[in-house]
Amino acid sequence: MSGEAIVIDAALQERIDAVRADVAALHGELVRYGLVVWTGGNVSGRVPDSDLFVIKPSGVSYDDLAPENMILCDLDGAVIAGTAGSERSPSSDTAAHAYVYRNMPEVGGVVHTHSDYAVAWAARGEEIPCVITAMADEFGGPIPVGPFAIIGDDSIGRGIVETLRGHRSRAVLMQNHGPFTIGVNAKDAVKAAVMCEDVARTVHLARQGGELIPIPQDKIDALYNRYQNVYGQGSDDRR
């Protein structure tokens, strides 16, 4: 589906180009951390001060991804005609990403992966309990499970929004599917995807050895507050 051509001035083009470069490069992080196989998974990034976002093309090898073949879409998920990459089909998850951007204006990046341990939790329809301090720091509690939904329309996006709106977690395990993460920008969402898989693996391994020890809610709150507001040299260090 292609959207109507829009007027792109020099300032908007500069912002689009920056997001294209960022999103293209960040797909390499999914490969680096072993979060995807073949051409599965995707990263998108909202273009600041616009109703546009950039997402990868469907079925293209990660080795072949480049800024010029990232696809520019409007917030209905329609490809912007006449722009670089517009001759390609966007990711099959584009409708889900678009729904998140339309309904969560604070979100600047969305990521979907098929990482092994997070998918295993999703296959059981089981949230990841907050039993390690890294989870309290990054997610502020458990990583929740979203409803089962089929690719093809915005059903997945609705499930993401319904599950994460008002929730501290920036990750959701869509039942029988896998993790989707959100962030203030694409890099932040990729970090959440990396950390989601890390804690999914660690908590799974811990449970094989015996009963998990829960962290009291007041301690989770304190850890989350410190990490989000005190730790590091500024917000970019956490993001």
N, C-alpha and C positions, 0 to 999 in steps of 0.2 A: 504494500500500500504506500503510495506516494502522496505527500501533502503538497499544498500549493506553494509556489515559489514565494520567498519572503525577501524583503529588502535587508541586505546585510551591509552595514556601513563598515568603515575601517576599524573602528573601535570594537564592534561586535565580532568582526572577523578575527581580530587579534585574540579575543577571549576564546572563540571557537578553536582556533589553531592551538592555543595553549592546552585546552582540555583534550583535543585530539592526541597531542603528543603525550600527555600525562596518561590517558587511558590506554593508549597503545603500549607504552612502557610498562604499565602496571600489570598487564597480562603476563609479562615475563615473571613477575613475582609469584603468580599462581603456579607456574611451572617450577620455579626455583624451590618452592616449599612443598611440591608434590601434591597439590590440591586438585589437580585435574588430570584427565587422560584424554588422548586423541584431541578432538576439537571441542569437547564439552566445557561448560563453564563460561562465565562472562563477567566483564566489568563495565560499568557505565559511569558517566560523570555529568552532572548538571552544568550547563554553561551559565556562569554568574550573570545576574541581572537580565535574565531572558527566560522565555518559556521553551527552552531547548535543552536537549541532552545528547551526548555522544555515546554510542555503544558499538561493540564489535560486530562484524558481519557473521552470518550463519555459516557453519561448516568450513571455515577457513583455518588452515594450519596455524598454530601459534608462531611458527617460524616465519610465516608470511605476513603477519600483522604489522602494520605500519600506520603512522598518523593519517596518511592520505587515503587509506581504505577503512578507517573508522567511519561510522555512519551517523549523520546528524538527523535527529528526529524531533518532532514537536511533542508536547505533553500528552497527546493522544496516541503516541507511538507511530505516527505517520512519518515516513522518510521525507526530508525536505528536498524537493526536486531541484535538479541543477547544481547540487553541491557535490563535492568530492565523495566518492563512494556510493552515490545515490543509485547507481545502476545495480548494486548488489542487494540481496535480501538481508535485513538485519537479523540479529539473534532471535531464536525462537522464543526467548524470554522477554522480548521487547515490551509486550503488553503489560507484563508484571512490573517491569521497571517503571514504565510510564505511569501506571496506577499509583505506585509509591510516590513518585515525584508530584503528581497532581494532588495527592491527599496528605503528604507530609512535607510541607514547604521547607522545613528545617533540614531536610535530607539533601546532601549534595553528591552522594555516591551510593551505588548499589552493586553488590557482588553476589554471584551464585557460583558455587563449586560443587564437585562431587567427591569431596575428600572422604577417605575411607571410614574413619572412626565416627565422624559426625553423621555420615549417611547410615552407619550401623545403628546409632541411637534413633535416627529418624525412622528406620525400618521397624523399630520396636514401638514407635510412637511414644518415646520416653524422653522427658526433659533431662538435661544434664544437671544434677544437683550441685549446689555451690559448696564444695567441700575442700577447696584449696584456695589459698589467699590470692593467687593469680586470677581466679574467677571473680572473686570479690572486687579486686582492683579494676578489672577490665569491664566486667558485665554487671556488677552490683547485685549479683544473685544468680539464680539458675538460668540456664538457656532454655527457653520455652519451646514447646512443640506447636506448630501451626496445623491447620486442617489439611486433609488430603484434597488435592486439586489437580486438574488436568491442564497441561500446556495447551495453548491455543487461543485463550482469551485472557481477560484480566482476573480470572479466579484466583490464581496464585498471588497476584498483587493484593487482592482483597484480603486474603488470608494473612499475608505479611503485615499489612496495616492493622488489621483487627487484633493481631497478636502483639505487635510491638508498640502500638500507640499507648503512651502512658507507662511503658515498661522500661526499666533501665537497660535491659539487654539490647545490644546492637546486632544480635544474631537470633535467628529463628530456625528451627529444624522443621521444615515442611514435611509432614508425615509421608512416609514411603518414597520420599524424593531426596531431600538433602538440605543443606544450609543455604540461607540467604542472609546477607549482612548489609547494614546501612551505616552511613557515616556522614560527617559534615562535608566531606569531599571524597573523591574516589580513593585516595590513599588511605584515608581513615577507614573506609569500608573494607579495603584489602587487609589492613592490619587486623580488623575484627575477624575476618575470615581465617587468617593465619592463627590467631589466638583461639578461635573456636575449635579448630582441629586439634591444636595443642592440648587444650583442656579436655576435649572429648577423648583423646588417647590416654591421657594421664588418669582421668577418673575411671575409664574402663579398666585399665591395668590395676588400679588400686582396688577396685571391686573384686577382681579375681583373687586377691589375697585375703579378703575378709570384709567385715562390715565397715562401711564408710562412717567417718566421724563428722557430724554436721558442724558448721561454724555458726555460733549464735548470731541472730539477726543484728544485734547492736554492734557486734564486731564487723560484720559484713558492711554495715553502714559506715563505720569509722574507716575501714580500709578503702572503701569506694571514694569517700570524701577526700581522703588524703591523696590518693592516686590521681583523682581527677582535678584537684584544686591546689595541691602543694608540690607533688613529686616533679622532679626534672627542672628544666630551664624555662619552661613555658608550655603552652598547649601543644605546640608542634612536636615536642618530644614524646608526648603520649599518643599523638595522632600519627 
